[in-house]
């Protein structure tokens, strides 16, 4: 468990840094920055750690910090777990791509504002 706690701290630092810079980061760019344990970009463990980070940031700042982590490709969005958590937290996000794009854009802007320097 200590490994996971250390990894969570490392991930949180990277995400907060990206948010302060009003940026985003791909899953494949995030995982090599975690030194305390090996994580694959599409692993369930990474998704679990990001979920916990977003739950905590939602409680502290009212935003889902993991919004800064996106996939590469045509749909530069977070993975499906992000949207599942958003619904669980009572956020209005529909199942269709336009809904997800719109929700993510709004949440990312809110994260950037919450963590801005």
Residue frames as a rotation matrix with the C-alpha (Angstrom) as fourth column:
UNK 1
0.565 0.825 0.000 0.00
0.825 -0.565 0.000 0.00
0.000 0.000 -1.000 0.00
UNK 2
0.255 -0.551 -0.795 2.90
0.272 -0.748 0.606 2.38
-0.928 -0.371 -0.041 0.67
UNK 3
-0.727 -0.524 0.444 3.87
0.525 -0.007 0.851 2.09
-0.443 0.852 0.281 -3.01
UNK 4
-0.109 0.790 0.604 0.39
0.928 -0.138 0.347 3.14
0.357 0.598 -0.718 -4.08
UNK 5
0.702 0.331 -0.630 0.37
0.599 -0.752 0.273 6.07
-0.384 -0.570 -0.727 -1.65
UNK 6
-0.215 -0.871 -0.442 3.74
0.221 -0.484 0.846 7.24
-0.951 0.084 0.297 -2.98
UNK 7
-0.720 0.003 0.694 2.51
0.691 0.088 0.717 6.84
-0.059 0.996 -0.066 -6.57
UNK 8
0.362 0.928 0.086 -0.62
0.923 -0.370 0.108 8.82
0.132 0.041 -0.990 -5.74
UNK 9
0.485 -0.257 -0.836 1.48
0.321 -0.837 0.443 11.68
-0.814 -0.483 -0.324 -4.39
UNK 10
-0.633 -0.772 0.055 3.68
0.284 -0.165 0.945 11.65
-0.720 0.614 0.324 -7.49
UNK 11
-0.439 0.555 0.706 0.68
0.876 0.090 0.474 11.62
0.200 0.827 -0.526 -9.82
UNK 12
0.588 0.705 -0.396 -1.06
0.784 -0.617 0.067 14.39
-0.197 -0.350 -0.916 -7.88
UNK 13
0.035 -0.664 -0.747 2.07
0.211 -0.726 0.655 16.59
-0.977 -0.181 0.114 -8.14
UNK 14
-0.846 -0.347 0.405 2.24
0.430 0.006 0.903 16.08
-0.316 0.938 0.144 -11.91
UNK 15
-0.112 0.896 0.430 -1.48
0.948 -0.034 0.317 16.79
0.299 0.443 -0.845 -12.38
UNK 16
0.591 0.299 -0.749 -1.36
0.610 -0.774 0.173 19.90
-0.528 -0.559 -0.639 -10.19
UNK 17
-0.402 -0.821 -0.405 1.63
0.189 -0.508 0.840 21.16
-0.896 0.261 0.360 -12.17
UNK 18
-0.759 0.195 0.621 -0.23
0.646 0.101 0.757 20.61
0.084 0.976 -0.203 -15.45
UNK 19
0.304 0.951 -0.058 -3.30
0.944 -0.292 0.151 22.36
0.126 -0.101 -0.987 -14.05
UNK 20
0.288 -0.266 -0.920 -1.24
0.411 -0.833 0.370 25.36
-0.865 -0.485 -0.131 -12.89
UNK 21
-0.750 -0.632 -0.196 0.18
0.042 -0.342 0.939 25.64
-0.660 0.696 0.283 -16.42
UNK 22
0.136 0.921 -0.365 -3.36
-0.632 -0.203 -0.748 25.29
-0.763 0.332 0.555 -17.83
UNK 23
-0.487 -0.429 -0.761 -2.24
-0.862 0.377 0.339 22.21
0.141 0.821 -0.553 -19.68
UNK 24
0.792 0.589 0.161 -3.10
-0.601 0.799 0.036 18.56
-0.108 -0.125 0.986 -20.19
UNK 25
-0.422 -0.899 0.119 -1.03
-0.858 0.438 0.267 15.38
-0.292 0.011 -0.956 -20.20
UNK 26
0.233 0.447 -0.864 -1.49
-0.692 0.700 0.176 12.04
0.684 0.556 0.472 -21.96
UNK 27
0.925 0.154 0.346 -1.71
-0.354 0.675 0.647 8.86
-0.134 -0.721 0.680 -19.93
UNK 28
0.751 -0.659 0.040 1.43
0.610 0.671 -0.422 7.64
0.251 0.341 0.906 -21.72
UNK 29
0.024 -0.734 0.679 3.31
0.028 -0.678 -0.734 10.79
0.999 0.037 0.004 -20.65
UNK 30
0.475 0.272 0.837 2.14
-0.770 -0.333 0.545 10.54
0.427 -0.903 0.051 -17.05
UNK 31
0.996 0.070 -0.061 3.11
-0.032 0.875 0.483 6.98
0.088 -0.479 0.873 -16.21
UNK 32
0.316 -0.942 -0.110 6.88
0.623 0.293 -0.725 7.35
0.716 0.161 0.680 -16.85
UNK 33
-0.156 -0.346 0.925 6.91
-0.362 -0.851 -0.379 10.19
0.919 -0.394 0.007 -14.32
UNK 34
0.769 0.416 0.485 5.83
-0.615 0.272 0.740 7.82
0.176 -0.867 0.465 -11.55
UNK 35
-0.125 -0.957 -0.261 9.01
-0.689 0.272 -0.672 6.45
0.714 0.096 -0.693 -9.98
UNK 36
-0.351 -0.031 0.936 7.64
-0.902 0.279 -0.329 4.65
-0.251 -0.960 -0.126 -6.92
UNK 37
-0.152 0.301 0.941 6.01
0.043 0.954 -0.298 1.87
-0.987 -0.005 -0.158 -8.96
UNK 38
-0.987 -0.158 0.022 5.50
0.016 0.044 0.999 0.72
-0.159 0.986 -0.041 -12.54
UNK 39
-0.068 0.996 -0.060 2.16
0.014 -0.060 -0.998 1.75
-0.998 -0.069 -0.010 -14.03
UNK 40
-0.686 -0.012 0.727 0.80
0.708 0.216 0.672 1.07
-0.165 0.976 -0.139 -17.49
UNK 41
-0.963 0.265 -0.056 -1.10
-0.271 -0.939 0.213 3.92
0.004 0.220 0.975 -19.17
UNK 42
-0.233 0.937 -0.260 -4.26
-0.646 0.050 0.762 1.84
0.727 0.346 0.594 -19.59
UNK 43
-0.755 -0.147 -0.640 -4.10
0.255 0.832 -0.492 -0.10
0.604 -0.535 -0.591 -16.32
UNK 44
0.361 0.910 -0.205 -6.92
0.465 0.015 0.885 -0.51
0.808 -0.415 -0.418 -13.84
UNK 45
0.103 -0.394 -0.913 -4.53
0.985 -0.087 0.149 0.53
-0.138 -0.915 0.379 -11.07
UNK 46
-0.903 -0.411 0.128 -3.79
0.428 -0.887 0.172 3.88
0.043 0.210 0.977 -12.71
UNK 47
-0.311 0.876 0.368 -7.52
0.097 -0.355 0.930 4.43
0.945 0.325 0.026 -13.19
UNK 48
0.448 0.457 -0.769 -8.08
0.759 0.261 0.597 3.63
0.473 -0.850 -0.229 -9.50
UNK 49
-0.353 -0.671 -0.652 -5.37
0.888 -0.459 -0.008 6.08
-0.294 -0.582 0.758 -8.39
UNK 50
-0.908 0.056 0.416 -6.75
0.174 -0.851 0.495 8.83
0.382 0.522 0.763 -10.64
UNK 51
0.082 0.992 -0.091 -10.24
0.379 0.053 0.924 8.16
0.922 -0.111 -0.371 -9.29
UNK 52
0.300 -0.023 -0.954 -9.00
0.954 0.030 0.299 8.68
0.022 -0.999 0.031 -5.73
UNK 53
-0.751 -0.634 -0.183 -7.18
0.622 -0.773 0.123 11.86
-0.219 -0.022 0.975 -6.70
UNK 54
-0.678 0.557 0.479 -10.31
0.059 -0.609 0.791 13.27
0.732 0.565 0.380 -8.33
UNK 55
0.334 0.790 -0.513 -12.48
0.658 0.195 0.728 12.34
0.675 -0.581 -0.455 -5.36
UNK 56
-0.032 -0.448 -0.893 -10.09
0.949 -0.293 0.114 14.18
-0.313 -0.844 0.435 -3.06
UNK 57
-0.936 -0.344 0.070 -9.81
0.346 -0.871 0.349 17.26
-0.059 0.351 0.935 -5.32
UNK 58
-0.286 0.918 0.276 -13.59
0.306 -0.185 0.934 17.30
0.908 0.351 -0.228 -5.69
UNK 59
0.443 0.414 -0.795 -13.91
0.860 0.052 0.507 17.45
0.251 -0.909 -0.334 -1.91
UNK 60
-0.203 -0.655 -0.728 -11.20
0.810 -0.530 0.252 20.10
-0.551 -0.538 0.638 -1.49
UNK 61
-0.806 -0.292 -0.515 -11.71
-0.002 -0.869 0.496 22.31
-0.592 0.400 0.699 -4.54
UNK 62
0.153 0.984 -0.092 -14.95
-0.211 -0.058 -0.976 21.18
-0.965 0.169 0.199 -6.19
UNK 63
0.433 -0.076 -0.898 -13.20
-0.901 -0.062 -0.429 19.95
-0.023 0.995 -0.096 -9.36
UNK 64
0.893 -0.146 0.425 -11.97
0.130 0.989 0.068 16.65
-0.430 -0.005 0.903 -10.75
UNK 65
0.281 -0.887 -0.367 -8.20
-0.586 -0.461 0.666 17.08
-0.760 0.028 -0.649 -11.06
UNK 66
-0.331 -0.453 0.828 -7.84
0.280 0.790 0.545 14.05
-0.901 0.412 -0.134 -13.35
UNK 67
0.786 0.618 0.019 -9.53
0.249 -0.288 -0.925 16.10
-0.566 0.732 -0.380 -16.11
UNK 68
0.426 -0.692 -0.583 -5.99
-0.779 -0.608 0.152 17.10
-0.460 0.389 -0.798 -17.14
UNK 69
-0.601 -0.622 0.502 -5.18
-0.300 0.758 0.579 13.49
-0.741 0.197 -0.642 -18.13
UNK 70
0.442 0.767 -0.465 -6.34
-0.706 -0.022 -0.708 12.65
-0.553 0.641 0.532 -21.64
UNK 71
0.341 -0.249 0.907 -5.97
0.455 0.887 0.073 9.95
-0.823 0.388 0.416 -24.27
UNK 72
-0.674 -0.536 -0.509 -4.10
-0.294 -0.437 0.850 10.46
-0.678 0.722 0.137 -27.51
UNK 73
-0.700 0.363 0.615 -6.06
0.676 0.616 0.405 10.27
-0.231 0.699 -0.676 -30.73
UNK 74
-0.573 0.538 0.619 -9.16
0.394 -0.482 0.783 11.68
0.719 0.692 0.064 -32.33
UNK 75
0.595 0.789 0.153 -11.03
0.154 -0.298 0.942 12.03
0.789 -0.537 -0.298 -29.05
UNK 76
-0.495 -0.868 0.037 -8.60
0.158 -0.132 -0.979 13.70
0.855 -0.478 0.202 -26.61
UNK 77
0.389 0.729 0.563 -10.66
-0.613 -0.251 0.749 12.89
0.687 -0.637 0.350 -23.56
UNK 78
-0.444 -0.422 0.790 -10.09
-0.871 0.410 -0.271 11.15
-0.210 -0.809 -0.549 -20.25
UNK 79
-0.929 0.063 -0.365 -10.92
-0.047 0.958 0.283 7.46
0.368 0.280 -0.887 -20.08
UNK 80
-0.145 0.982 -0.121 -14.42
0.075 0.132 0.988 6.13
0.987 0.134 -0.093 -19.34
UNK 81
-0.139 0.049 -0.989 -13.79
0.938 0.327 -0.115 5.95
0.317 -0.944 -0.091 -15.59
UNK 82
-0.965 -0.237 -0.108 -13.59
0.257 -0.933 -0.252 9.75
-0.041 -0.271 0.962 -15.48
UNK 83
-0.597 0.796 0.100 -17.14
-0.507 -0.471 0.722 10.08
0.622 0.380 0.684 -16.79
UNK 84
0.039 0.560 -0.828 -18.44
0.457 0.727 0.513 7.30
0.889 -0.399 -0.227 -14.55
UNK 85
-0.505 -0.306 -0.807 -17.02
0.863 -0.188 -0.468 9.13
-0.009 -0.933 0.359 -11.53
UNK 86
-0.972 0.164 0.167 -18.47
-0.137 -0.977 0.165 12.43
0.190 0.138 0.972 -12.75
UNK 87
-0.144 0.976 -0.165 -21.95
-0.235 0.128 0.963 10.89
0.961 0.178 0.211 -12.82
UNK 88
0.026 0.093 -0.995 -21.36
0.798 0.598 0.077 9.34
0.602 -0.796 -0.059 -9.38
UNK 89
-0.746 -0.396 -0.536 -20.42
0.644 -0.634 -0.428 12.78
-0.171 -0.664 0.728 -8.05
UNK 90
0.113 0.942 -0.317 -23.69
0.687 -0.305 -0.660 14.17
-0.718 -0.143 -0.681 -9.41
UNK 91
-0.562 -0.354 -0.747 -22.25
-0.275 -0.772 0.573 15.98
-0.780 0.528 0.337 -12.40
UNK 92
0.569 0.822 0.025 -24.47
-0.162 0.142 -0.977 16.27
-0.806 0.552 0.214 -15.45
UNK 93
-0.478 -0.678 -0.558 -22.72
-0.763 0.007 0.646 14.42
-0.435 0.735 -0.521 -18.24
UNK 94
0.619 0.782 -0.074 -24.53
-0.681 0.487 -0.547 12.43
-0.392 0.389 0.834 -20.88
UNK 95
0.365 -0.440 0.820 -23.35
0.172 0.898 0.406 9.24
-0.915 -0.007 0.403 -22.58
UNK 96
0.847 0.028 0.531 -22.89
0.530 0.031 -0.847 10.75
-0.040 0.999 0.011 -26.05
UNK 97
-0.086 -0.981 0.173 -19.60
0.992 -0.100 -0.072 12.09
0.088 0.165 0.982 -27.39
UNK 98
-0.109 0.026 0.994 -20.81
0.264 -0.963 0.054 15.72
0.958 0.268 0.098 -27.72
UNK 99
0.870 0.455 0.191 -21.93
-0.090 -0.234 0.968 15.61
0.485 -0.859 -0.162 -24.06
UNK 100
0.650 -0.693 -0.313 -18.57
0.727 0.445 0.524 14.20
-0.224 -0.567 0.793 -22.99
UNK 101
-0.213 -0.741 0.637 -16.63
0.851 -0.462 -0.252 16.77
0.481 0.488 0.728 -25.02
UNK 102
0.197 0.398 0.896 -18.66
-0.030 -0.911 0.411 19.63
0.980 -0.108 -0.167 -23.57
UNK 103
0.979 0.188 -0.079 -18.47
0.059 0.111 0.992 18.34
0.196 -0.976 0.098 -19.99
UNK 104
0.371 -0.912 -0.173 -14.73
0.921 0.339 0.189 17.74
-0.114 -0.229 0.967 -20.22
UNK 105
-0.220 -0.440 0.871 -14.08
0.585 -0.774 -0.243 21.21
0.780 0.456 0.428 -21.64
UNK 106
0.516 0.500 0.695 -16.04
-0.256 -0.684 0.683 22.79
0.817 -0.531 -0.225 -18.77
UNK 107
0.969 -0.153 -0.194 -14.38
0.242 0.433 0.868 20.64
-0.049 -0.888 0.457 -16.10
UNK 108
0.141 -0.976 0.166 -10.89
0.973 0.105 -0.204 21.22
0.182 0.190 0.965 -17.52
UNK 109
-0.071 -0.097 0.993 -11.48
0.177 -0.981 -0.083 24.98
0.982 0.170 0.087 -17.47
UNK 110
0.808 0.441 0.391 -12.68
-0.306 -0.253 0.918 24.76
0.503 -0.861 -0.069 -13.86
UNK 111
0.732 -0.627 -0.266 -9.61
0.671 0.596 0.442 22.69
-0.118 -0.502 0.857 -12.89
UNK 112
-0.122 -0.805 0.581 -7.29
0.804 -0.423 -0.417 25.20
0.581 0.416 0.699 -14.55
UNK 113
0.163 0.263 0.951 -8.98
-0.195 -0.936 0.292 28.05
0.967 -0.233 -0.101 -12.68
UNK 114
0.962 0.271 0.022 -8.93
-0.088 0.231 0.969 26.20
0.257 -0.934 0.246 -9.34
UNK 115
0.605 -0.791 -0.089 -5.19
0.702 0.477 0.529 25.44
-0.376 -0.383 0.844 -9.59
UNK 116
0.589 -0.383 0.711 -4.00
0.437 -0.590 -0.679 28.57
0.680 0.711 -0.180 -11.43
UNK 117
-0.348 -0.833 -0.431 -0.99
0.889 -0.146 -0.435 30.33
0.299 -0.534 0.791 -9.96
